[in-house]
Amino acid sequence: MSILEVLTLALVSLLIGSLSHPKIRSHALLAASIIVVYWLQSRTTTIHNVTFWLPTFTIIFVAASWALTSPPEIRALQKNWPGILITILTIFAINSTRYIGESNLLFPNIAIPRPVIVFFALIITLLAFVIALRALAPKQFILPVFFFLIILIFIVIKTPALNSYIYTVISAYTGSPPKDNGIFVWLGFSYFGFRVIHTIRDRQNGQLPPVTFTEYMTYTIFFPSFAAGPIDRVQRFISDLNQIKPWSNLDWTDAGSRFAIGLFKKFVIADALANFALNSERALHIDSSGWFWTLLYAYAFQIYFDFSGYTDIAIGLAKIMGINLPENFNSPYLKPNLTLFWNSWHMTLTQWFRAYFFNPLQRWIRSSTQLSAWSLILILQLATMILIGLWHGVTLNFVLWGLWHGAGLFIHNRWRELTGSKFSAWAISPFRKNLLTGSGIFLTFHYVALGWVFFVMPANQIPTAIKMLFGFN
């Protein structure tokens, strides 16, 4: 997003935050989030019609997720018709911008179909939705099927060959001229897909609280965190949503400073570092270790300030509306070991994988096999980190990046078991403690930084990445 787009979202947050009635504010937040989904998608995708139908499918997808995960007593229409009506009217309002013509500033790249097509599509969806509300049982096979559908979509859009094929097919079908290196972008799926999986798994485990249509939709597509996180939990989110504080009780200093810090991180520091940070093109011209480390340091701090800057912006925007999103970064480059780094970097993602992959896999392995402690730790850490790598993209470089961190976590775990008590006994003075901590920070940062080589280099440049890691001769 550009700084102008971020400031626009800040204005929207201020307008919503000024609404004093909780119900009105929550419904306004739902409508605004729907509009922002279309708005951001129209600035990301150039394929005709997809700019309208893909966000529409996002809304339908999330609505279906709510119908599948909510208990029968919560699905009653009398409890949910305001949110359903607002959703439909908002989509029609977006559709009506087709009459603005070429001066459509809100959706400049969106190709909006005729209202009659949208009308019939939404009516058919609504009828299917009503049937689902009345007919679906919470424990039917449809939940696992829906779960694996989400995983399948992840694989398709994250695999370059499949993504490119879909882009080419849709471009040809819609008559859009395909662009070089065309990418099919389903904006926000990486995050709202994980929110949906979280509600599916919690529903299956009996841990999902009753959530209305408005609450579920707003949680899943909440516009400050829609495109780049953090990944909140529905239980915590609806607690804030239903207890929104009036403006007079908000900590404006905290909200404003967080937003301003995010802007500075992203649009000053990160954008400046991007001018000389490591990338696939600059990597081809590296001819010395000094130049390599300069570019690598720049990239390490660029990715941190870019990502944490967006997180600060999202948290600040949410605070303006009385909602406290979870923290996502906690000075990760100042942690003395890799375990603490991953407890401080993209924390909501690592917590998600710990809750929905690491812990269930650990329980399953322990109940079905007899493995030694070290082999269990190795399997769990490698599998988890490879999966986190694949979340970024189904390519070899992200697999290697996951292996790098999985191996590092395993080595740290074994090293701590073997030497932890010895170092604790040695570090009896403040100087020794500081020396131990400082050396740990130095080693951890550089291990993470070297791992970024696999992250930034595409799969077809793995030999170049290995060459950079092991020398330039």
Legacy VTK file of the C-alpha trace (Angstrom):
# vtk DataFile Version 3.0
C-alpha trace
ASCII
DATASET POLYDATA
POINTS 473 float
0.000 0.000 0.000
1.062 3.564 -0.643
1.203 6.173 2.099
-1.863 7.868 0.582
-3.832 4.622 0.850
-2.720 4.156 4.451
-3.784 7.718 5.319
-7.142 7.026 3.655
-7.613 4.013 5.906
-6.695 6.201 8.888
-9.462 8.633 7.938
-11.933 5.748 7.673
-10.827 4.512 11.108
-11.389 7.958 12.592
-14.885 8.154 11.137
-15.815 4.703 12.459
-14.196 5.387 15.816
-16.335 8.534 16.206
-19.525 6.427 16.235
-20.613 6.091 19.859
-23.208 3.306 19.594
-21.519 -0.129 19.659
-23.996 -1.777 17.255
-23.782 1.050 14.738
-20.004 1.081 14.978
-19.697 -2.707 14.480
-21.974 -2.637 11.416
-20.112 0.367 10.010
-16.865 -1.531 10.551
-18.289 -4.504 8.633
-19.329 -2.304 5.690
-15.969 -0.504 5.676
-14.051 -3.785 5.750
-16.026 -5.093 2.767
-15.353 -1.904 0.804
-11.630 -2.054 1.634
-11.441 -5.685 0.441
-12.689 -4.574 -3.006
-10.605 -1.410 -2.923
-7.309 -3.165 -2.181
-7.993 -6.009 -4.625
-8.703 -3.506 -7.420
-5.213 -2.072 -6.842
-3.558 -5.490 -6.874
-5.125 -7.426 -9.742
-5.291 -6.233 -13.349
-7.455 -9.041 -14.761
-10.860 -7.791 -15.886
-13.860 -8.930 -13.822
-11.608 -10.701 -11.318
-11.204 -7.344 -9.595
-14.897 -7.578 -8.675
-15.623 -11.297 -8.486
-12.581 -12.292 -6.414
-13.467 -9.991 -3.489
-17.102 -11.099 -3.902
-15.988 -14.697 -3.592
-13.951 -13.727 -0.506
-17.130 -12.418 1.127
-19.118 -15.506 0.102
-16.293 -17.775 1.268
-16.183 -16.147 4.699
-19.986 -16.182 4.998
-20.003 -19.904 4.208
-17.297 -20.420 6.837
-19.521 -18.788 9.434
-22.501 -20.940 8.434
-20.381 -24.075 8.753
-18.744 -23.245 12.076
-21.592 -21.612 13.997
-23.975 -23.691 16.135
-27.664 -23.894 15.087
-28.883 -21.561 17.826
-26.618 -18.765 16.562
-27.597 -19.150 12.902
-31.148 -17.849 13.356
-31.931 -15.159 10.774
-33.502 -12.832 13.334
-30.086 -12.538 15.011
-28.106 -12.046 11.831
-30.269 -10.314 9.239
-28.756 -6.808 9.856
-25.236 -8.045 9.054
-26.408 -10.070 6.042
-28.404 -7.105 4.727
-25.484 -4.710 5.210
-23.197 -7.105 3.343
-25.555 -7.363 0.362
-26.270 -3.620 0.252
-22.556 -2.800 0.459
-21.796 -5.061 -2.491
-24.603 -3.429 -4.486
-23.279 0.011 -3.525
-19.863 -0.997 -4.865
-21.557 -2.329 -7.997
-23.328 0.999 -8.494
-19.971 2.741 -8.976
-19.983 1.309 -12.506
-22.101 4.321 -13.495
-19.351 6.735 -12.468
-17.378 5.732 -15.539
-13.704 6.426 -16.052
-13.667 8.935 -13.183
-14.173 6.130 -10.643
-11.487 7.100 -8.132
-12.489 4.560 -5.503
-12.109 1.521 -7.782
-10.039 2.766 -10.733
-9.091 -0.681 -12.053
-12.241 -2.578 -11.212
-14.336 -4.085 -14.015
-17.822 -4.244 -12.501
-20.435 -6.513 -14.130
-24.005 -5.509 -14.855
-26.235 -5.132 -11.773
-28.603 -7.840 -12.958
-25.763 -10.386 -12.951
-24.714 -9.369 -9.465
-28.337 -9.439 -8.318
-28.970 -12.997 -9.452
-25.596 -14.183 -8.181
-26.257 -12.767 -4.732
-29.834 -14.091 -4.673
-28.633 -17.612 -5.506
-25.925 -17.299 -2.854
-28.426 -16.000 -0.302
-30.829 -18.887 -0.971
-28.007 -21.398 -0.552
-26.955 -19.536 2.578
-30.445 -19.703 4.101
-30.611 -23.440 3.331
-27.232 -23.863 5.024
-28.438 -21.957 8.078
-31.376 -24.307 8.493
-29.968 -27.628 7.324
-26.294 -27.989 8.224
-25.345 -29.952 11.299
-22.159 -28.822 13.064
-20.425 -32.214 12.930
-21.069 -33.189 9.326
-18.235 -34.164 7.007
-18.394 -30.731 5.376
-16.012 -29.139 7.919
-13.051 -31.407 7.058
-13.855 -30.981 3.355
-13.875 -27.198 3.749
-10.615 -27.382 5.698
-8.868 -29.294 2.909
-10.362 -26.926 0.317
-8.576 -24.051 2.038
-5.311 -26.009 2.032
-5.780 -26.805 -1.665
-6.337 -23.126 -2.496
-3.193 -22.269 -0.532
-1.169 -24.765 -2.544
-2.539 -23.530 -5.871
-1.978 -19.815 -5.291
1.401 -20.339 -3.584
2.843 -22.653 -6.274
4.316 -20.473 -9.057
3.544 -22.895 -11.912
-0.088 -23.374 -10.857
-0.490 -19.685 -10.114
0.857 -18.726 -13.523
-1.428 -21.238 -15.231
-4.504 -19.838 -13.482
-3.447 -16.300 -14.383
-3.059 -17.244 -18.050
-6.385 -19.093 -18.202
-8.361 -16.314 -16.520
-6.665 -13.630 -18.600
-7.569 -15.474 -21.806
-11.137 -16.119 -20.644
-11.761 -12.503 -19.649
-9.951 -10.999 -22.614
-7.327 -9.301 -20.475
-3.883 -9.047 -22.085
-1.519 -11.161 -19.949
1.434 -9.252 -18.587
4.987 -10.489 -18.260
5.461 -12.426 -15.035
1.729 -12.199 -14.416
0.706 -13.370 -10.960
-2.748 -14.303 -9.778
-3.150 -12.432 -6.492
-5.929 -13.348 -4.105
-5.306 -10.533 -1.673
-5.472 -11.426 1.999
-6.050 -15.166 1.562
-2.902 -16.056 3.489
-4.383 -14.342 6.532
-8.157 -14.729 6.352
-7.638 -18.365 5.328
-5.761 -18.981 8.575
-8.475 -17.212 10.561
-11.059 -19.505 8.977
-8.949 -22.611 9.721
-8.645 -21.427 13.320
-12.447 -21.255 13.661
-12.903 -24.652 11.968
-10.435 -26.371 14.289
-11.841 -24.636 17.369
-15.349 -25.640 16.296
-14.259 -29.264 15.926
-12.606 -29.140 19.358
-15.613 -27.475 21.010
-13.647 -24.290 21.785
-15.350 -21.828 19.417
-17.699 -19.399 21.178
-21.065 -18.432 19.633
-20.307 -15.767 17.015
-22.890 -13.814 15.023
-22.592 -13.193 11.292
-21.476 -9.588 11.812
-18.870 -10.584 14.402
-17.445 -13.391 12.275
-17.304 -11.388 9.059
-15.720 -8.386 10.770
-13.155 -10.577 12.526
-12.166 -12.384 9.347
-11.871 -9.386 6.991
-11.056 -6.668 9.561
-9.524 -4.107 7.245
-6.466 -2.950 9.283
-5.146 -6.537 9.433
-6.724 -7.996 6.283
-3.695 -7.932 3.984
-0.703 -8.316 6.317
-1.901 -9.488 9.737
-1.520 -9.891 12.629
-3.552 -13.110 12.919
-5.966 -12.516 15.783
-8.115 -15.079 17.606
-11.877 -14.717 17.257
-12.440 -15.113 21.012
-10.254 -12.117 21.803
-11.419 -10.018 18.841
-15.168 -10.206 19.525
-14.518 -9.335 23.160
-13.076 -6.002 21.999
-15.706 -5.590 19.288
-18.582 -5.952 21.747
-17.008 -3.720 24.371
-15.863 -0.855 22.203
-14.889 2.122 24.321
-16.088 5.651 23.532
-13.535 8.043 22.132
-13.109 9.796 25.469
-11.786 6.566 27.001
-9.324 5.722 24.224
-5.579 6.155 24.669
-5.068 8.542 21.773
-1.375 8.980 22.514
-0.815 5.240 22.247
-2.915 4.877 19.074
-1.425 7.910 17.347
2.181 7.156 18.271
1.834 3.532 17.168
0.421 4.619 13.812
3.131 7.284 13.338
5.912 4.838 14.254
4.540 2.377 11.703
4.528 5.038 8.990
8.120 5.976 9.796
9.297 2.353 9.822
7.634 1.480 6.537
7.830 4.598 4.397
11.092 6.096 5.657
13.412 3.372 6.940
12.248 0.307 4.989
11.765 2.162 1.702
15.204 3.744 2.032
16.859 0.390 2.751
15.083 -1.139 -0.257
17.260 1.002 -2.519
20.333 -1.122 -1.766
19.019 -4.235 -0.016
19.765 -7.705 -1.323
17.456 -8.940 -4.072
17.641 -11.461 -6.905
18.931 -8.900 -9.408
21.592 -7.326 -7.194
22.785 -10.773 -6.148
24.054 -11.390 -9.687
26.481 -8.473 -9.380
27.994 -9.275 -5.970
31.726 -9.860 -6.304
33.010 -9.510 -2.752
32.075 -10.594 0.746
32.004 -6.969 1.937
29.372 -6.031 -0.640
27.434 -9.190 0.180
27.227 -8.360 3.888
26.238 -4.758 3.137
23.321 -5.863 0.982
22.366 -8.632 3.409
22.315 -6.323 6.445
20.194 -3.885 4.469
17.720 -6.619 3.540
17.555 -8.004 7.096
16.549 -4.597 8.451
14.392 -3.749 5.456
12.173 -6.816 5.892
11.912 -6.158 9.625
11.013 -2.480 9.359
8.665 -3.133 6.438
6.728 -5.931 8.130
6.757 -4.529 11.664
5.873 -1.118 10.227
2.729 -2.524 8.618
1.920 -4.261 11.907
2.283 -1.010 13.844
0.024 0.736 11.329
-2.604 -2.004 11.680
-2.435 -1.913 15.489
-2.670 1.882 15.497
-5.671 1.925 13.141
-7.419 -0.709 15.259
-6.762 1.217 18.473
-8.453 4.277 16.957
-11.600 2.134 16.684
-11.243 0.682 20.190
-9.841 -2.715 19.182
-6.484 -4.007 20.439
-4.840 -6.308 17.926
-2.176 -8.705 19.263
1.488 -7.805 19.048
3.457 -9.369 16.217
7.057 -8.297 16.879
9.072 -7.872 20.073
12.602 -6.743 19.167
13.411 -10.081 17.482
16.933 -9.107 16.414
17.879 -8.495 20.053
17.146 -12.044 21.196
20.101 -14.192 22.338
18.924 -17.448 20.747
16.827 -18.701 17.848
13.983 -19.974 20.036
13.472 -16.520 21.525
13.769 -15.011 18.051
10.810 -17.087 16.843
8.894 -16.178 19.980
9.348 -12.542 18.950
9.145 -12.563 15.119
5.693 -12.715 13.475
4.447 -13.963 16.824
0.838 -14.515 15.803
1.915 -16.799 12.952
4.258 -18.874 15.127
1.603 -19.095 17.849
-0.913 -20.249 15.219
1.408 -23.001 13.979
2.222 -24.015 17.546
-1.471 -24.351 18.428
-2.748 -25.969 15.225
0.236 -27.938 13.947
3.161 -28.371 16.348
1.180 -29.372 19.448
-1.301 -31.703 17.667
1.549 -33.365 15.740
3.506 -33.810 18.966
0.527 -35.447 20.695
-0.078 -37.742 17.718
3.564 -38.865 17.451
3.814 -39.521 21.188
0.606 -41.564 21.182
1.484 -43.640 18.125
5.262 -44.153 18.209
8.157 -44.539 20.610
10.751 -41.974 19.604
13.697 -40.614 21.503
13.398 -37.054 22.766
15.961 -35.692 20.322
14.389 -37.351 17.261
10.929 -36.095 18.257
12.250 -32.546 18.602
14.038 -32.801 15.251
10.907 -33.985 13.420
8.651 -31.398 15.039
10.942 -28.443 14.459
11.852 -29.352 10.882
8.224 -30.064 9.938
6.930 -26.859 11.530
9.544 -24.580 10.016
9.260 -26.158 6.550
5.505 -25.603 6.727
6.031 -21.967 7.735
8.378 -21.660 4.758
5.775 -23.182 2.424
3.209 -20.705 3.775
5.293 -18.013 2.076
5.483 -19.980 -1.183
5.576 -23.578 -2.412
9.092 -23.336 -3.823
12.485 -24.857 -3.077
13.985 -21.671 -1.651
11.296 -21.445 1.045
11.773 -25.143 1.851
15.494 -24.478 2.324
14.712 -21.421 4.447
12.443 -23.575 6.623
15.113 -26.276 6.873
17.678 -23.644 7.851
15.568 -22.456 10.772
14.366 -25.928 11.729
17.954 -27.149 11.918
18.976 -24.029 13.849
16.209 -24.533 16.412
17.187 -28.181 16.842
20.886 -27.342 17.274
20.025 -24.675 19.825
17.800 -27.115 21.732
20.558 -29.744 21.901
23.241 -27.166 22.741
21.127 -25.804 25.583
20.584 -29.307 26.959
24.311 -30.078 26.869
25.807 -26.782 28.041
23.008 -24.750 29.623
23.909 -25.543 33.226
27.632 -24.986 32.575
27.087 -21.520 31.093
24.703 -20.612 33.927
27.377 -21.559 36.447
30.003 -19.598 34.508
27.939 -16.413 34.091
28.005 -15.444 37.757
28.988 -11.809 37.264
27.165 -9.032 35.387
30.040 -8.786 32.917
29.908 -12.486 32.089
26.114 -12.412 31.791
26.302 -9.458 29.405
29.077 -11.145 27.441
27.024 -14.326 27.138
23.894 -12.418 26.109
25.773 -10.215 23.665
27.482 -13.128 21.947
24.126 -14.916 21.711
22.514 -11.871 20.091
25.416 -11.579 17.636
25.302 -15.249 16.606
21.492 -15.409 16.406
21.198 -12.274 14.312
23.774 -13.467 11.817
22.245 -16.925 11.591
18.864 -15.349 10.836
20.439 -12.900 8.391
22.142 -15.689 6.439
18.815 -17.492 6.276
17.303 -14.488 4.519
19.455 -15.385 1.504
17.200 -18.384 0.826
14.127 -16.249 1.535
14.928 -13.486 -0.931
16.455 -15.564 -3.724
13.989 -17.351 -6.070
14.159 -21.101 -6.563
15.940 -20.804 -9.914
18.799 -18.905 -8.234
19.558 -21.391 -5.464
23.113 -21.985 -6.826
23.733 -18.242 -6.565
22.392 -18.259 -3.000
24.700 -21.134 -2.017
27.618 -19.390 -3.671
26.947 -16.269 -1.638
26.793 -18.251 1.591
30.035 -20.156 1.017
32.198 -17.663 -0.844
32.603 -15.904 -4.158
35.675 -17.575 -5.648
LINES 1 474
473 0 1 2 3 4 5 6 7 8 9 10 11 12 13 14 15 16 17 18 19 20 21 22 23 24 25 26 27 28 29 30 31 32 33 34 35 36 37 38 39 40 41 42 43 44 45 46 47 48 49 50 51 52 53 54 55 56 57 58 59 60 61 62 63 64 65 66 67 68 69 70 71 72 73 74 75 76 77 78 79 80 81 82 83 84 85 86 87 88 89 90 91 92 93 94 95 96 97 98 99 100 101 102 103 104 105 106 107 108 109 110 111 112 113 114 115 116 117 118 119 120 121 122 123 124 125 126 127 128 129 130 131 132 133 134 135 136 137 138 139 140 141 142 143 144 145 146 147 148 149 150 151 152 153 154 155 156 157 158 159 160 161 162 163 164 165 166 167 168 169 170 171 172 173 174 175 176 177 178 179 180 181 182 183 184 185 186 187 188 189 190 191 192 193 194 195 196 197 198 199 200 201 202 203 204 205 206 207 208 209 210 211 212 213 214 215 216 217 218 219 220 221 222 223 224 225 226 227 228 229 230 231 232 233 234 235 236 237 238 239 240 241 242 243 244 245 246 247 248 249 250 251 252 253 254 255 256 257 258 259 260 261 262 263 264 265 266 267 268 269 270 271 272 273 274 275 276 277 278 279 280 281 282 283 284 285 286 287 288 289 290 291 292 293 294 295 296 297 298 299 300 301 302 303 304 305 306 307 308 309 310 311 312 313 314 315 316 317 318 319 320 321 322 323 324 325 326 327 328 329 330 331 332 333 334 335 336 337 338 339 340 341 342 343 344 345 346 347 348 349 350 351 352 353 354 355 356 357 358 359 360 361 362 363 364 365 366 367 368 369 370 371 372 373 374 375 376 377 378 379 380 381 382 383 384 385 386 387 388 389 390 391 392 393 394 395 396 397 398 399 400 401 402 403 404 405 406 407 408 409 410 411 412 413 414 415 416 417 418 419 420 421 422 423 424 425 426 427 428 429 430 431 432 433 434 435 436 437 438 439 440 441 442 443 444 445 446 447 448 449 450 451 452 453 454 455 456 457 458 459 460 461 462 463 464 465 466 467 468 469 470 471 472
